[in-house]
Amino acid sequence: MIKIIQTLVLVRLRKFLPPKDNLALMLFLCVYLVCFFYLNEKFQVLRNYFLLFSLDIFFYHVNRKDIDLLKLNSKWASILFGEYFVYSSPYVALLILNKEYLFAVIFLVLIAIYIIVPQFNSTIIKYPFRLFDPFWHICWRRNKLILFLPVTIFLVIVGDLYKNENLIIASFFVASIFTVLPSFQREFYESIKMSGYSGKDYLNRQFNTVILNSLLIVIPLIITLLLFQKWELLLFTPLIFVIPLLSILFKYSFFNNQFLHQLMFAVFLTLSPLGIPLIAIPFLYLKSIKNIKAIQYVSN
């Protein structure tokens, strides 16, 4: 049983961890454990948003390519439910630990509903993103993010209805996730070597692409805030652009290690309210340029 669970976890994390890297796996599990205790401590604050964590299962399910193969087994739905239960067990455990049994049941029901959601792999949506970074198109098509973009508007509407600004702030967080996901992908070394932009120009071009593409995502949110006359909160929308820009810096600072990029980026965001990590931004910028130049000069 333990071996099955271990295999499922490794399969789930194969996109985020280098193969057969036990150190990376241990670091990831440590971070996961810290997040578990943090969520438990902040449970009362996050209680009303906890069901949103089930969307992780939905994203994973709608992008699977092996569903048709699994359906050859008469118990395919039970197999998927068992697999997704293992993945979501930390969230269910937190709900049970905090005696939110109804939420735990709803969480599991949502997983069961996600299993019967039809696949949309044959549907192709054309996005108006700038092509300098093709991972915007790839990420949005692969993860069907367009289906979840209305969540940002929905949170603003509900937040205004119930006079809860935390929900509107949560819409900023959701929008920033949409803008930061493409930066977690890596282009091939050859793409950087063959680029007509070198070093600083290449990095600035990435910044311009992120800003313009993020603007397309943020415009519906800005319009909604204007309609509901949320002038003060509107002033904080530039923060949505800052987060993907920071992720770009970490991407090229740790270009050879995707896991370290994500780990250090998460640590930076966690500690940024203290102000201390902000000092590292100029150094990350210079290191990113240095790494890009190193890749390009190898070809020369």
Protein Blocks (a to p, Z undefined) as FASTA:
>chain_A
ZZmmmmmmmmmmmmmpcghilklmmmmmmmmmmmmmmmmmmmmmmmmmmmmmmmmmmmmm
mmpcklmmmmmpmklmmmmmmmmmmmmmmmmmmmmmnopaklmmmmmmmmmmmmmpccfk
lpccddfbdfklmmlmmmmmmnommmmmmmmmmmmmmmmmnopaklmmmmmmmmmmmmmm
mmmpccdfklmmmpcbehjlmmmmmmmmmmmmmmmmmmmmmmmmmmnopaklmmmmmmmm
mmmmmmmmmmmmmmmlmklmmmmmmmmmmmmmnommmmmmmmmmmmmmmmmmmmmmmmZZ
